[in-house]
Amino acid sequence: MPRHLLNPMDFSVEELDRLMDLAGDIRSNPDKYAHACDRKTLATCFYEPSTRTRLSFESAMYHLGGHVLGFSSADSSSAAKGESVSDTIRVISSYADICAIRHPKEGAAYVASLHSGIPVINAGDGGHQHPTQTLTDLLTIRTLKGRLDRIRVGLCGDLKFGRTVHSLINALSRYEGIEFVMISPPELRVPEYILENLDAKNISYVQVQSLDDAITDLDILYMTRVQRERFFNEDDYVRMKDFYILNKEKMSLAPADMLVMHPLPRVNEISVEVDEDPRAVYFQQAQFGMYIRMALILTLLEIKVD
């Protein structure tokens, strides 16, 4: 049976370390891996819009010497005719060696994995999980901070619907000395089930509303956008979308070694004036995403490069 990645917790801490080591080697020695996936094909089944995740997967496969096929929206696939995810993946399994799927419904990637003859990678399912973004985040933190333990992480913005936040909290909670500062308006707080998991593990966290107060004592500030597509009410979205804006003035309050991360795309929650600050690493973060996806593809296809 093929191995899938549906949740960041599908990999042990030791496996994550090996995956990040591999990504680091790929970053340092790209020519070594240039033909690792010759004659292999990645299917990208994206039922909702994406720029970075889809192109990052495609770029990863091309840099490994492989091929890519797929679709970039539900409207351009047989889903528009009513085809189920399970039927689609059965067909895709005949065409490709590995599949990355993004879907607006939670659990869609899991359904695909039950009917797939090839490895399935969850590229985001609704407001639930986004494991490859989490792998990207972990690689970014480990590479730039030198560790994944003993860090104080501020999570700011939409913590209710933000699947990147949910996945990152779960992944980081397995490392020692992690502290979370959850910065959001009351309407967009982290779901209760995630807090219950943190309580069960005795992980330290606080929930606050003021970014100005929280930013003075963080190792990482993870900004998120308020996602229009997750709101049922346009008035609620308009009221929430500009709640937090990170600018030079706020950055002046932050520690000199704090990293600013963002899964992108941003709207206006990070001012463009912050881009020149050396602590702003979100574009580096996007580049790390290609390397970790290259490592993941090789790992799930069980391809070793000497």
C-alpha positions in Angstrom: 0.0 0.0 0.0 1.3 3.5 -0.8 2.1 5.8 2.0 0.3 9.2 2.2 0.7 12.5 3.9 -2.7 13.8 5.1 -1.6 15.4 8.4 1.7 16.7 9.7 1.4 14.1 12.5 1.6 11.3 9.9 5.4 11.6 10.2 7.2 11.0 13.5 9.6 13.7 14.8 12.5 11.5 13.6 11.0 11.2 10.1 10.5 14.9 10.0 14.2 15.4 10.9 15.2 13.1 8.1 12.9 14.9 5.7 14.3 18.3 6.6 17.9 16.9 6.3 17.1 15.7 2.8 15.6 19.1 1.9 18.7 20.8 3.1 20.9 18.5 1.0 18.7 19.2 -2.0 19.1 22.9 -1.4 22.9 22.6 -1.2 23.3 20.1 -4.0 20.5 20.6 -6.6 22.4 18.9 -9.5 22.6 15.7 -7.5 18.8 15.4 -7.6 18.2 16.7 -11.1 17.2 13.3 -12.5 15.9 11.6 -9.4 12.3 11.4 -10.8 13.0 10.8 -14.4 10.0 9.1 -16.0 7.9 9.8 -12.9 4.7 11.9 -13.0 3.0 14.1 -10.4 -0.7 14.8 -10.6 -1.9 18.1 -9.2 -5.6 18.0 -8.5 -6.5 21.4 -7.3 -10.3 21.9 -6.7 -9.7 25.5 -5.4 -7.4 28.3 -6.4 -3.7 28.2 -5.5 -0.5 29.9 -6.6 2.3 29.0 -4.3 1.3 25.5 -3.3 0.5 24.3 -6.8 3.4 26.0 -8.5 5.7 24.8 -5.7 4.7 21.2 -6.3 5.1 21.5 -10.0 8.5 23.2 -9.7 9.6 20.6 -7.2 8.8 17.8 -9.6 10.4 19.5 -12.6 13.6 20.1 -10.6 13.6 16.4 -9.9 13.4 15.6 -13.6 9.8 14.4 -13.5 6.6 15.4 -15.3 3.4 17.1 -14.1 -0.3 16.8 -15.1 -3.5 17.9 -13.5 -6.0 20.7 -13.2 -6.1 24.0 -11.3 -9.8 24.4 -10.5 -12.9 22.3 -10.1 -14.4 24.0 -13.1 -11.7 22.6 -15.3 -12.1 19.0 -14.2 -14.9 16.4 -14.3 -15.9 17.6 -10.8 -17.9 20.2 -12.7 -19.9 17.2 -14.1 -20.4 15.8 -10.7 -17.6 13.2 -10.6 -16.6 12.2 -7.0 -13.1 12.5 -5.5 -12.9 8.8 -5.2 -13.6 8.2 -8.9 -11.2 10.9 -9.9 -8.3 9.5 -7.8 -8.9 6.0 -9.2 -8.4 7.3 -12.7 -5.5 9.5 -11.7 -3.8 6.5 -10.2 -3.6 5.0 -13.7 -1.9 8.1 -15.1 0.5 9.3 -12.4 2.9 8.0 -9.7 2.0 10.5 -7.0 -0.8 13.0 -6.4 -1.2 16.3 -4.6 -4.8 17.3 -3.9 -6.3 20.5 -2.7 -10.0 20.6 -1.9 -12.4 23.0 -0.1 -14.0 20.2 1.8 -12.4 18.9 5.0 -11.5 15.2 4.7 -11.3 15.1 0.9 -7.7 14.1 0.8 -8.4 11.3 3.3 -11.3 10.0 1.0 -8.9 10.1 -2.0 -6.3 8.1 0.0 -8.8 5.3 0.6 -9.3 4.8 -3.1 -5.8 5.6 -4.4 -3.2 3.3 -5.8 -0.5 6.0 -5.5 0.7 8.2 -2.7 -1.6 11.1 -1.9 -0.4 14.4 -0.5 -2.9 16.7 1.2 -2.3 20.1 -0.3 -5.0 21.7 1.9 -8.5 20.6 2.8 -10.9 23.3 3.7 -10.0 24.9 7.1 -8.7 21.6 8.4 -5.0 20.8 7.5 -2.3 22.0 5.2 0.6 19.7 6.0 3.1 20.6 3.3 2.8 24.3 4.4 3.6 23.1 7.9 6.6 21.2 6.6 7.7 24.4 4.9 7.2 26.3 8.1 9.2 23.8 10.1 12.1 23.8 7.6 12.1 27.6 7.6 12.3 27.9 11.4 14.9 25.1 11.7 17.1 26.6 9.0 16.9 30.2 10.1 16.6 29.7 13.9 18.7 26.6 14.1 16.2 24.7 16.3 12.5 23.7 16.6 12.4 23.6 20.4 12.4 26.3 23.1 10.7 28.9 20.9 8.0 31.4 21.6 5.6 31.6 18.6 3.1 34.3 18.0 0.2 33.4 15.7 -1.7 36.4 14.5 -4.9 37.0 12.5 -7.4 34.4 11.5 -6.8 31.6 13.9 -10.2 30.1 13.5 -10.3 29.2 9.8 -6.6 29.3 9.1 -5.6 25.7 8.3 -1.9 26.6 8.3 -2.1 27.7 11.9 -3.9 24.6 13.0 -1.3 22.3 11.3 1.6 24.3 12.7 0.3 24.2 16.2 -0.1 20.4 16.1 3.4 19.9 14.6 5.3 22.3 16.9 3.5 20.9 20.0 5.7 17.8 19.7 8.9 19.8 20.5 10.1 20.7 24.0 9.8 24.2 25.4 7.2 25.5 22.9 5.1 28.5 23.9 2.2 29.9 21.8 0.9 33.4 21.9 -2.4 33.5 20.0 -3.2 37.0 18.8 -6.7 37.4 17.4 -10.1 39.1 17.9 -12.5 36.9 19.9 -14.4 36.0 16.8 -11.3 34.4 15.1 -9.8 32.5 18.0 -8.3 29.1 17.7 -10.9 26.3 17.8 -11.5 24.8 21.2 -10.5 21.3 20.2 -6.9 22.5 19.4 -6.7 24.2 22.8 -7.9 21.0 24.5 -5.0 19.1 22.7 -2.6 21.7 24.0 -4.0 21.4 27.5 -3.7 17.7 27.4 0.0 18.0 26.6 0.6 20.8 29.1 1.8 23.1 26.3 2.0 26.8 27.3 -0.3 29.2 25.5 -2.0 32.6 26.0 -4.8 34.2 24.0 -4.5 38.0 23.5 -6.0 40.6 21.3 -3.2 43.2 21.2 -0.3 42.7 18.6 1.6 45.7 20.0 1.8 44.0 23.5 2.6 40.5 22.2 5.3 41.4 19.6 7.9 42.5 22.2 8.7 39.0 23.3 8.5 36.6 20.4 11.0 34.4 18.5 8.5 33.9 15.6 5.6 36.1 14.4 3.4 34.0 12.1 1.0 36.4 10.3 -2.1 35.2 8.5 -4.7 36.8 6.3 -8.4 36.9 7.1 -9.8 34.6 4.4 -12.8 35.9 2.6 -13.6 32.4 1.2 -14.1 31.0 4.7 -16.7 33.5 5.7 -20.4 33.0 5.2 -21.2 36.7 5.8 -19.5 39.4 3.8 -20.2 42.0 6.5 -18.2 39.9 9.0 -15.3 39.6 6.6 -15.2 43.4 6.0 -15.2 44.0 9.7 -12.4 41.6 10.4 -10.1 41.9 7.4 -8.0 44.9 8.6 -7.9 44.0 12.3 -4.2 43.5 12.3 -1.7 45.3 10.0 2.0 44.8 10.6 4.1 47.9 9.7 7.4 49.5 10.5 6.1 51.1 13.6 5.1 47.7 15.1 8.3 46.1 13.9 10.2 48.6 16.0 8.7 47.0 19.1 9.9 43.5 18.1 13.1 41.7 19.1 16.1 42.1 16.8 16.1 38.4 16.0 12.4 37.8 15.6 11.4 36.2 12.3 8.2 37.3 10.5 6.6 34.5 8.6 3.4 34.3 6.5 2.0 31.4 4.4 1.0 33.9 1.7 -0.9 35.3 -0.1 -1.0 38.4 1.9 -3.6 41.1 1.3 -2.7 44.1 3.5 -2.0 42.4 6.9 1.8 43.0 6.3 2.7 46.4 4.9 5.1 46.3 1.9 7.4 48.5 3.9 8.2 45.5 6.1 9.5 43.5 3.1 13.0 45.2 3.4 13.3 44.3 7.1 15.8 41.4 7.4 13.5 39.8 9.9 10.8 39.4 7.1 11.4 35.9 5.8 8.1 35.0 4.1 9.6 35.0 0.6 12.4 32.8 1.7 9.7 30.7 3.3 8.0 30.2 0.0 11.3 29.0 -1.6 11.9 26.5 1.2 8.5 25.1 0.3 9.9 23.8 -3.0 12.8 22.1 -1.3 10.6 20.3 1.3 8.2 19.2 -1.4 11.0 17.8 -3.4 12.1 15.9 -0.3 8.6 14.7 0.3 8.1 13.4 -3.2 11.3 11.4 -3.0 10.4 10.0 0.4 6.9 8.9 -0.6 8.1 7.4 -3.9 10.9 5.7 -1.9 13.6 7.1 -4.2 17.0 7.3 -2.7 19.8 9.4 -4.3 23.4 8.4 -3.4 
